[in-house]
Amino acid sequence: MNDIDKYLINYRKSSDKIWFEKIYYHYLLKIYNFFYFKTMDEQISEDLTSEVFLKIYKNLQDKEFNSKSFNVWIYKIASNQLIDYFRKTKTDRERTFLTDWNEQDNIQDSSLLENDFFIKNSMLMKKELGFENHKLVEAMCKLTTLQKNIVILIFVMDFDYKTIANILGKSQSTIRGILFRAINILKSEIKNV
């Protein structure tokens, strides 16, 4: 049994806030980075992260999870929170996320990411997400939104294929295929940069 499973079981049994606090601290940076990667704004990321944990706190006692199903649930809440934020604010970034999770693999972005988003924000990404390789940042601009999301979920968020498949509503083999093509594009682009 891993730590999250233990925290979830103990919280469900006791409703003791100490167990929720442990869940909170385990996921805090991951959820913050999820928002920061999409908004590139510290304050917005902090606000959205807080809202996600409020929703989790209000609903967690009524749910039965293991660590994997909880992982999927928390990221679906975060995804919906981000969609709601973009709908409410009507920013230019709205298009970036609203089609991210379900776009077809062969469709290229027409969003901020196409406009050197990674390059313009590379210093922020280095600070917040640990991205240091400028060539990799430039190469990421060549990927579709879906490919970028999968690369980030695998290599930054450290998710397994099953979790990503559940979050994105796709099969594990589809996720593997998309990642394989994305890695080949990245390798090719890094050699050419």
VENLIN-V10721 format. One record per residue. N is the residue number from 1. RES is the residue in one small letter. SS is DSSP state (A for helix, B for strand, O for the rest). PHI is phi as a letter, one per 30 degrees, with the letter a starting at -180 (* if undefined). D_FIRST is the distance of its C-alpha to the first C-alpha in Angstrom with 2 decimals. Layout:
N_RES_SS_PHI_D_FIRST, N_RES_SS_PHI_D_FIRST
This chain:
1_m_O_*_0.00, 2_n_O_d_3.79, 3_d_A_d_6.76, 4_i_A_d_8.25, 5_d_A_e_6.13, 6_k_A_d_6.69, 7_y_A_d_10.16, 8_l_A_d_10.96, 9_i_A_d_10.39, 10_n_A_d_12.31, 11_y_A_d_14.87, 12_r_A_d_15.52, 13_k_A_d_16.08, 14_s_A_c_18.16, 15_s_O_h_19.53, 16_d_O_d_19.59, 17_k_A_d_20.49, 18_i_A_d_18.67, 19_w_A_d_15.33, 20_f_A_d_17.24, 21_e_A_e_18.67, 22_k_A_d_15.39, 23_i_A_d_14.71, 24_y_A_e_18.36, 25_y_A_d_18.42, 26_h_A_d_15.52, 27_y_A_c_17.52, 28_l_A_e_21.02, 29_l_A_d_22.32, 30_k_A_d_20.93, 31_i_A_d_22.66, 32_y_A_e_25.69, 33_n_A_d_26.07, 34_f_A_e_25.84, 35_f_A_d_28.79, 36_y_A_d_30.60, 37_f_A_d_30.66, 38_k_A_d_32.39, 39_t_A_c_34.68, 40_m_O_h_35.30, 41_d_O_b_35.95, 42_e_A_d_34.09, 43_q_A_d_35.27, 44_i_A_d_34.54, 45_s_A_d_31.04, 46_e_A_d_30.40, 47_d_A_d_31.90, 48_l_A_d_29.97, 49_t_A_d_26.66, 50_s_A_d_27.59, 51_e_A_d_28.53, 52_v_A_d_25.24, 53_f_A_d_23.32, 54_l_A_d_25.94, 55_k_A_d_25.38, 56_i_A_d_21.62, 57_y_A_e_22.28, 58_k_A_d_24.88, 59_n_A_c_22.87, 60_l_A_d_19.19, 61_q_A_d_19.75, 62_d_A_d_21.29, 63_k_O_c_18.52, 64_e_O_c_15.36, 65_f_O_b_12.90, 66_n_O_c_9.60, 67_s_A_d_9.26, 68_k_A_d_11.76, 69_s_A_d_14.19, 70_f_A_d_14.18, 71_n_A_e_15.07, 72_v_A_d_17.89, 73_w_A_d_19.05, 74_i_A_d_19.40, 75_y_A_d_21.36, 76_k_A_d_23.52, 77_i_A_d_24.38, 78_a_A_d_25.24, 79_s_A_d_27.30, 80_n_A_d_29.18, 81_q_A_d_29.80, 82_l_A_d_31.32, 83_i_A_d_33.46, 84_d_A_d_34.69, 85_y_A_e_35.53, 86_f_A_d_37.56, 87_r_A_d_39.32, 88_k_A_d_40.30, 89_t_A_d_41.50, 90_k_O_h_43.07, 91_t_O_d_42.68, 92_d_O_d_43.48, 93_r_O_d_39.80, 94_e_A_e_39.32, 95_r_A_d_39.98, 96_t_A_e_37.44, 97_f_A_c_34.46, 98_l_A_e_35.80, 99_t_O_c_36.03, 100_d_O_e_33.22, 101_w_O_d_30.48, 102_n_O_c_32.82, 103_e_O_d_35.64, 104_q_O_d_36.78, 105_d_O_d_35.91, 106_n_O_c_39.58, 107_i_O_c_40.72, 108_q_O_d_41.23, 109_d_O_d_40.62, 110_s_O_b_43.48, 111_s_O_c_41.56, 112_l_A_e_41.30, 113_l_A_d_39.21, 114_e_A_d_42.29, 115_n_O_c_44.35, 116_d_O_h_42.80, 117_f_A_e_40.04, 118_f_A_d_37.84, 119_i_A_d_40.86, 120_k_A_d_42.17, 121_n_O_c_38.85, 122_s_A_d_37.78, 123_m_A_d_38.21, 124_l_A_d_36.05, 125_m_A_d_33.41, 126_k_A_d_33.59, 127_k_A_d_33.10, 128_e_A_d_30.39, 129_l_A_c_28.50, 130_g_O_i_29.46, 131_f_O_d_31.70, 132_e_O_c_34.42, 133_n_O_d_35.95, 134_h_A_d_38.97, 135_k_A_d_39.52, 136_l_A_d_36.06, 137_v_A_e_36.73, 138_e_A_d_40.06, 139_a_A_d_38.64, 140_m_A_e_36.07, 141_c_O_d_39.17, 142_k_O_d_39.98, 143_l_O_d_36.87, 144_t_O_d_36.72, 145_t_A_d_34.65, 146_l_A_d_32.13, 147_q_A_d_31.91, 148_k_A_e_31.52, 149_n_A_e_28.71, 150_i_A_d_26.78, 151_v_A_e_27.52, 152_i_A_d_26.33, 153_l_A_d_23.10, 154_i_A_d_22.35, 155_f_A_c_23.76, 156_v_A_c_23.71, 157_m_O_d_20.75, 158_d_O_i_18.68, 159_f_O_d_17.68, 160_d_O_d_17.24, 161_y_A_d_20.00, 162_k_A_d_18.33, 163_t_A_d_17.57, 164_i_A_d_21.12, 165_a_A_e_22.60, 166_n_A_d_21.20, 167_i_A_d_22.48, 168_l_A_d_25.82, 169_g_O_i_26.31, 170_k_O_b_27.08, 171_s_O_d_25.98, 172_q_A_d_23.85, 173_s_A_d_27.01, 174_t_A_d_29.01, 175_i_A_d_26.65, 176_r_A_d_26.90, 177_g_A_d_30.68, 178_i_A_d_31.13, 179_l_A_d_29.14, 180_f_A_e_31.19, 181_r_A_d_34.40, 182_a_A_d_33.37, 183_i_A_d_32.63, 184_n_A_d_35.97, 185_i_A_d_37.76, 186_l_A_d_36.21, 187_k_A_e_37.19, 188_s_A_d_40.66, 189_e_A_d_41.15, 190_i_A_d_40.05, 191_k_A_d_42.56, 192_n_A_d_45.26, 193_v_O_d_44.69
